[in-house]
């Protein structure tokens, strides 16, 4: 891969956004692959960003080491790892677009219930094992096959009405573990062939800086605005997942 100034600039911006998402602003992370895809093919962009996610995950783990929901993690981590295993085992037979479309439909319905359902606005759900295992497996599966584990996590955790920092820390720790668990399967599936190690090491710098900035911004944004941004992002991602499937099916 040619390290032109244009590519380096675009890649640095994309990795900074990746870092910000690991710092507690998941909505920003969705921009990373589309931005980098302006300079290199989308598949190459996704592969290049994979280790960047892992590098920024380490910083996120440190920043949120004291702010997370232990009960949620105890439920979600084993379930998500099972989901990753299912994705690896059946990777040749799974349609990432179809799975993404199903997740997107549920996400749209979820947002409609959040904004228009009176019962949702009045009550908060606890972290229960049954729902947690279901959404955890889906989080690991969708993260493995289509890099879209965020919506399923949000659909399970948002109804609990956790504090802003606890929500962000729980997401950061969970996806750090999920991303680490995907390395061996992706390696076995040859996702990292012809990987540009020097470029990845250089891009880890803006990613780590973005993680620190993301946490600071998360602390500054009022709780109401923070969660509304999460909901709007969830709706946008859900609609995109549905559209991606329909665009290929029609």
N, C-alpha and C positions, 0 to 999 in steps of 0.2 A: 504494500500500500504506500503510495507516494505521500510524504509528509509535507504537503503544501501549506503555506500560511493560512489559506482559506479553510482547509480541513482542520487544522489545529485550532483555529478560532472557533469554528462551529462545534467541534468536539468538546472544547473546554466549556463552552456555554451549556451544552447538553449535560456534561458531567457535573457541572455546578448545580443544575436543576435536580439531577439524581441525588446529590448530597443534600439539597434542601428538603427533598421528600423524606430522606432518612432522618432529618432533623425534626420532623414532625409536621411537614406540609405535603401530604401525599398527592394533592392536586397538582403540584408543580412537577412531580416526577413523570406524569403522563406526557409531558411535552418533550422529554428527552429523546426518545427514538424518532419521532417525527422530525425534530430539528436536525438530528444527525443524519437522517435519511435524505436530507437535502444535499449532502455532500458525498455520501456513499450509499450503496444498495441497502435496503431495509434489513435484510437478513444479516449482512455484515455489521450493520449498526447494532443490532440486537446482540450479536455475539461479542462485539467489542465492549458493550456496556455491562455484560454479565459480571466480569471480575471487578468492575468499578462499583457495582452494587455491593459486592462482598466487602471491598475495601472500606466503603463508607458505612457499611453495617457495623464494622468494628468500632468506629467512632460513635455511631448511634448507640451501640450497646453501653459504651462508657457514659455517655451523656444522660441516658435514661436508666442507669443502673439502680436508681432508687425510686423511680416513678413508673409503676406498672401495676396491672391487676394480676396477682399471683394465681388466683382461682381460674381466671380466663386462660392464662398460659398453661396451667396444668391440664386443662381440658383441650385446648386448641393445638398445642404442639404435637402430642402423639397423634391426634386425628389428622393434622396437616401432613405429618410424615407418612402416614398411611396413604393419604391422597397422592403424595409424590411417588410413592411406591406403585400405586395403581397406574399412574400416568406412565411410569417407566415400563411397567410390565405390558401394558396394552398400547404403547406409543404408536405401534405400526397400524393399529386399528381404530384409533381415536381421531375424530375430526375436531381440531381446535376451534374452527369457525362455528361448528354446530354447538359445541359445548359453550362457547362464548355467547352464542345467541340465546341459549336457555338461561344463562346467568343474566344476560341483559334484560330479558323479559321480566324475570323476577325482580331485578333492580328497579325497573320502571314502576312496577306495581308497588314495590316497597316505598319509593319516593311519593307516589300518589297517596299511600296510606299515611305517611309521615305528615304530609302537608294538609290532607283533607280528612283524615280519620280522627274523629274526636277521641276515641278510646286510646289511641297511641299517644296523643298529646297529653292525656291526663295521667297515665300510669307508666311506670318504669319497670321493665322486666329484669329479673335477676339473671345471673350467669348460671344457666342450668345445663346439666351434662348432656341430655338428649339432643337439644338444639345445638349445643356447642360441638358435639361430635359430628353431627350432620354438616354444619357449616364449615367446620374445621377440615373435614375430608375434602369438601368442595374447594376450599381455599387452596389446599395443597395441590389438588388435581388441576384446577384452572391456572394456578401459578406455573405449573410444570408445562402444560400443553399450550398455553396462550399468553403467559405473563400477565394475567388479569385476575390475580387473587384478591386484589383490594376490595372490589364490590362485595364479594361473599363475606369477607371479614367485617366490613362495615354494616352489612345487613344483620349480622349477629350481634355486634357490639353496640351500635348506635342506640337501640332500644333500651340499653341498660343505663343510659345517661351518666356515664362515667365523667369524672372531671377531665378537662381538656388535656392536661399533661399526662394523666393516667392513660387516656385513650391513645395519645401519641406514643407513649412509651411502650404500651402493650403491642401496638402495631409494629413499632421498630424492632422490638425483640423477637416477635413471632416471625417476621419476614427475614430477619437476619438468619435465623435457624433454617427456615425453608430454603433460602438462597444457598446456604452452605450445603444443605442436603441435596441440592440439584447438581452440584459440581460433578460428582462421580457419574451419575446417569448421563449428563450432557457430554462428559468426556468419552464415555463408552459409546455414545451415539455419534461421536466425531464432530461435535458442534464447535470444537476449538481448533480444528485443523487450520494451518496457515495463520495462527493467531499472532498479532503484532505485540509482543511483550514490551518492547521499549516504549511504544506509544501508550499502552495501558498504564505503565508505571508513571509516565508523565501526566496522564489524565487523572491519576489518583489525587493529585494535588488540588485541583479545583473542586473535585468531589468532596474531599475532606473539608475544605473551606466552606463549601455549601452546606455541609451537615451542621457546622457550628452556627452559620447564619440562620439556617432553618429553625434550629432550636430557639434562638433568640427571638425570631419573629413569632414563633408559636407562643412564647411567653408573653409577647406584647399584644397579640391580637385578642380582643374581647371574646369570651366564651361563646356568646350567641353568634357572633360573626364567624368564628372558627367552625362551629358545627354546621352552620348554614352553607359555608363554602364546601364542607365535606359532602353535604347532601346534594348540592348543585353539581359537584364533580362526579358523584355517584350516578346521578341522572345522565350527565353527559357521556360518561364511559359506558353506561348501560345502552344508551341509544346508539353509540358507535358500534358496540358489539353486535347489536341486532342488524344494523346497517351493513356491517362487513359481511355477515352471512347472506343477507338478501341480495347484496350487490353481486355475489358470486353465483347465487342460486337462480337469479332471474335472467 
